[in-house]
Amino acid sequence: MARAMKVAIVDDEADMRQSISQWLALSGFDTETYASAEDALKAIGPDFQGVVVSDIKMPGMDGMAFLKRLMGQDSGLPVIMITGHGDVPMAVEAMRVGAFDFLEKPFNPDRMTELAKKATQARRMTLDNRALRKELADGSTIIKKLIGSSPAMERLREDILDLGQADSHVLIDGETGTGKTLVAHALHAVGPRASKKFVAISCAAWSEDKLAARLFGPAEDGALPLVEEARGGTLCLEDIEAMPSALQARLLTFINDQGTPPETRIIAICNSHAPDTTLEQSLRPDLYYRLGAMTILLPPLRTRGEDILQLFNRLSEQFAEEYGCEAPQVTAQEAAQLLQAPWPGNVRQLVNIAERAVLQNRRGSGSIASLLMAENEASGPALTTEGKPLKDYVEAFERMLIDNTMRRHKGSIVAVMEELCLPRRTLNEKMAKYGLSRSDYV
């Protein structure tokens, strides 16, 4: 969802404030006005969800001092300055300090609209990039993406928090689509290297010569070798099993030369290895034992029980919001089919199923069962899930139903009671049983 951007208008002349505000409001902007820079500073802080339009000549704190204060607290905030006619030196100084642009009185209102549009677009991009960087740097945010309450996922989150604090290299193994790259990011984000660089490369995506150049240099484009770029941080090597033996030897030398504790932490990800072989057999033994001092094995989706329904529920809601439609309501039969599916593609396959289910629901046709059948036919023979007691399926479906209803009614207990025909005490007991809290939905 796009951020709603505001335009803060700062001018000591009431008529000017009002005319700018009315014009921008007619152009679709959400405006707010301030009679002084001092008043505006009380409302405009770092990460302000908008842009600023300010006159330069004002009593008290003038526009230039105001601009410097704003740049001091958030250099990425677009500020459009309004200067007097012919005051070129002032406009040049404003741009040097950090103004986004300037308008010279008297100005064309259409020009104001054009600048406001460009400024809000720039601001939206800045805030989105900050949010992304914060998400990648915030271990708690990433760990929340590892959805699931199964014992396997509880252990995985605990392992990430424990191993994230260590200096040793880590080896991540698991079936395709289980989320190994996300776990690598989480290990970096929760540890002491979180403020340093996280540099990743797929060993299967490059020829031996080009991979050697990218990792150790010299690169054809003159870029810094990745072992140098990641220095002090984390170097993530995806598809480690595809690394040629000669490069495995060079990597081992790099690891040994770092000493203990290593300056650069290596997280190696194995995405596949030959049938009936172990990862240990896919790598040279000395490298395997250096990288595999700490190992994380991700659980296949088919073993995670009701996590499947939690994930499907969350993903379908996200896709429904993206496509502007309702999320599909899962029947008890469909819930059982989701729980029993073999999921050879794991979470990645579930993401595809959830998106296609939302698109089908928007058209008003199709079923989750047909999607699962088509997926399984396309993927060929796969492992099947082990049988579970009927009670497990019933409880998984019941939890998903309460979770769905709570989300739809934004945590309104009364509305959920009415829709599910449950007395308050029963609803409270079931929510406690399934670890659901009203505060998560408000």
N, C-alpha and C positions, 0 to 999 in steps of 0.2 A: 504494500500500500504506500502511495506517495505521501510524503510529509506535507502538512499544510503550512505554508510559509507566510509569515507576517511581514508587513512593512512598517517600521517604526519611523514616524515623521517628527523631526525635532526642529522647531522654529519658534522664536519668541513672538512673531506676528500672528495673531489669531486668524486673520483673513487668509494668509498664505497657508497655514496649517490646514485650514478647513478646505481650501480649494484643491490642494494637492491630495488630501485624503479623499474628497469626493470623486475626483477624477480617477484615482487608482481603484477606488471601490467600484466605480462603474466599469472599470476594466477587469474586474474579477479578483482584486487583491483584498486581503484581510488587513486592514490598517489600524494603527493605534497612534495617538498623537501625544506630544509632550511639549510643554512651553519652555523648557530649559534643559540644558545638557545634564544638570544635576538630577532632575527628575527622571530623565531617561536612563541614567546610569543605575538607578535603583531597580530598574526592570530588565535591563539588558546585561546579561552575564555571559560567561563562556558557554559555548554551545547554544546560544540564542537561536530559536527556531525561526529565523527570518533575516532581513536585511535592514539597513538604516539609511534614511535620507535626511540630511542635516544642512541647515544654513551655516555659513561660516561666521558671519558677523552677528553675534548675540551678546547681550549683557551677561556679566558674571563669567562663567566658563565659556569661552568662544568656541567656534567650530573646530579650529585647529587643535586646541587643547583637548577637546572632546574626542577628536579623531585619535590622538596619541594615546588617550586613556583606553579607548576601545581596542586599538592595535596591541596595546600592552597586555590586555587580558585575553584577546583572541585575534591573532593576526589573519585568520581565515575568514573574518566577518566582512562581507561586502558593504562598504559605506559610500554612498553617492553624495558628493558635496555640492552645494549650491553657492556659486560665487557671484559677485557683482559684475556688472558689465565692464568688460575690458580688463578685469583683474587677472591677467595671465600669470604673473609671478606667484600669486596666491594659489592658483589652480595647479601650477607645476609643483609647488611645495607640498600641496595636499597629496598629489600622486606619489611624490617621493616618500612621504610618510607611510603611505599604504592605502590611499583611497581607491575604490574600485573604478570610479569615473567621476566626472563633474559636469554640472549644468551651469550655463552662464545666463543670468537674468537679462531680459525676459526670455524664458525658454518655451519651446514647443511642447505642449502636453503629450503629444504622441511620442516625442523623444524620451520624456520621463517614463512612459509606459514601457517603451522598448528597453531602456536601461534597467528598470525594475524587473522585467522578465528575465533578462540575462543574469542579473544579480541573484535572483531567487534560484535560478537553475544552477548557478555556480555554488550557491550556499547548500542546496540540496545534495549536490555531489560531494561537497566537503564533509557534511554531516554523515552521509551514508558511508563514506570511506573511513571516517573516524569510528563509526559504529562497528564496521567490519574489522578494523584493526583491534578495537577493544575486545570484540568477540573472540578473535584469534589469540589474543593475549590473556584473556580471562579464563583461567582453567575451570572455574565453577560454571561458566556459561557453556563451555564445550562439553563438560561432563553431563550437563542437563540434556544435551542432545543424545546421550547414550540412554535412550528410553528403555525402561523395563524394570520390573520388580522381581524377576526370577532370581533364584540363588546365583546362577551363572553371571548375571549382569551385576548383581550386588558385589560379587567377588571381583569382577572386572574393574568396577569403579574403585574398589579398595586397592587393587593392584596398581592402578594408575596413580593414585594419591601416594602410595608407598614408593613405587619405583621412580616417580617423577622427582622425588627429592634426592635420589641417588646420582652418583657421577658415572656409574658403569654404563657401558653400551647395552642396548636392548635389541632383542630379536622378536619381531611380531609375526606370528604364523596364524593361519586359519584359511577357511575356504574363501573363494572369491565372493565379493559382495558383502562381507561381514562387517566392514567398517574399519579396516586396519589403518587407513590413512587418517581417519578422524582420531583414532586412538593415539597415533604418533603425534598429531598436533596437541592433543590433550596432555601427553607426557611432557612435552616441551612447555606448555602453558602453565602447568601447576608447579614447575620446578624453579630452581634459582636462576636458570638461563632464560626465563620468560622474556626479559627485556632485550635479549640478544636475538640474532637472526635465526630463523628456521628456514633452511635451504633444502629443497627436495629435487630429486631427479630420478627418472625411471631408467634402470639399467637395461631394460628390454627395448627402449625406444631409440637407441643409438647404435651405430656400428662400433666395433671395438676401438678403432682409431679416434672417432669423434667422441666416444665416451671418455677415452683417456685424456683427450684434450680438454673436455669440459671439466673433468674432475681435477686433473693435475696440471693442465696447461702444456704448452701455450695454445690458447684458443685462437681460431682463425680470425675472429672479429676483435681480438685484443681484450676480450672480457677477462675479468679476474677468475682464476680457477676456483671451483666451488669449495675446495678444501680451505682456500684462503677466505672466500666470501663468508663461509660459515664459522670462521675462527672465533672461538669463545662461545659459540651458540650450539646449534644442533644441525647435523647433516643427515638428512633422511634419504636412504637408498632404497627405493622401491624396486621390486622384482630382483632382489639380490641374487636369486638363484640363476639369473640370466647373465651375471657378470662373468666375462671370460676369465679363465684361470690366471692368465698373465696379469690382469688388472686386480684379481684377488690378491696376488702376491704384493703388488704395489700398495694396495689398501692395507694389507697387514703390516707392511713397513711403516706406513703413515701412522697406524695405530700404535705400533711399538715405539716410534720416535716421540710420541706425545708424552710418554711416561704416565705416572699415576699421581693424582687423578688426571684424566685427560683434559686438555684445554677445550677440545671440541668433542661433543658427545655424538655418537653415531647411533641412529635408530635404523635398523635394517628390516625391511618388510618382504616377506616371502608370499607371492601371490599364486604360485603353482609349482609343483615339482612332479616328476614322472610318477606314474602309478606304481604302487608297491615299493616306493623308495621314500626315505625320510629326508628332511631338509639337511640333516647332518651328512647324508650321502651326496647331496647336491653341491656342497661347498667343500673346499679343502679343509681338512680337520683342524689345522691350527687357526684358521680364520673363524671357523664355526665356533670354536671354544672361546675365542676372544669376543665375538659378537654375542654369543649365546650365554654369557655369564648371567644375564637376566632375560627370561623369556616370557612372553604373553601369548597364550593360545586363545583366539576368539571363538566363542561358541557358535555353532551353526544355528540358523534361525529355527529350524524344525525341532530343536531340543529346548526351545525357550518358552514353550507353553503359552500362557495368556499374554506374554509380551507381544505375540503376533497381533492380537486384537487391539492392544494399546497402540501399537505402531500404526496399524491400519487406520484406526480411528483418528489419530493425530495427523497422519499424512493426508487422509481424505478431507479433513477440515481445512488444511492448508491449501490443497488444490482447489477446493470449493471456493475459498476466498479469492484465490488467484483468478479463477474463471468466472467469478460472479454468479454462482449458482449454489443450490443446496447440496450438502454432502449426502451420499446414499445411506439409507437406513439398513443396517445389516440384520437379516433374519437369523433365527436360531440355527436353521439349517446351513446358512451361509457361514455363520460363525464356526460351526463344526467343520465345514469344508476348509476354511482358512486354517484351523488348528491342525487338520490332518494332512494338509498339502505337504509335499516333500521339500519344496523351496530349494531347488538346486542353485538358484542365483541369490539366495539369502535376502538380506535387506534391500539390496539393489533391485531384485525382482519384485519385492513387495511394493517398493516405490512405484514401479511401472504399473503394477496391478491397481494400486490406489488411484493413480492419475487416470487410467483408462476407465475405472469404475465411476469416477466423477464425470468424465466426459459422456459415458453411457447414460448416466442419470440425468444429465442435462438434456440429452436427446429423448429421454423417456423410454429407452429400450435396452435390452441386454440384461445380463445377470453376472454376478461375481463368479458363479459356478462355471459359466461358459468361458470367462476369462482364464480361470485356473486350468480348465481342460485344454484350451488353446496353448497356454504357456507350457504345460507339461508335455503336450504332443510335440511342440517345437524343440524342447530341450532334450527329448529322448528319454531313455531309461534313467531313473534316478533312485536315490535312497528313499525309503519310505519311513514315515514316523512310526514310533512304537505306539501300541494301543494304550489308551488311558481310561481310567474309570469314568463312568457317566457323570459322576459328581464333579469331576474336574472340568468337563465341558460346560456343565450347567453353571458352575461358579464363574468361569471365565466369561460366559455370555452375560450373566447377571451383572458382573462388574462393568463390562463394556456398556451395557444398557444404561446403568446409573450414570456412568461417566459421560456418555453422549447426552443424556437428558440434562445433567447439571450444566454442561457447556452450552447447550442450546438456550437454557433459561438463565444463563449468567449467574449461577449460584443461588437462585431463588428456591429455597426449600419448599415453600408453599406450592409453587408451580410444579415442582418435581413430584411432590406428594400427590397432587391432583392427577398428573398425567400417568403416573405409575400405579395409582390407587393404593398407596402405601400409607399407613399411619406414621406419624413423626418418629415414634420410638423405633419402629422397624427400620425405617430409612436410616436413622442415626446408627443403629447397630450394624447394618450392612455397610455403611460408609466406613465405619471404624474397622470392620472386618477386612475390607478391601483397601485400606490405607488411603481413602479419599477424604479430602478436606475442603469445606466450602470456600475457604480463603483462596484456593487455587482457581476458582471459577469467577470470582467477583470482579 
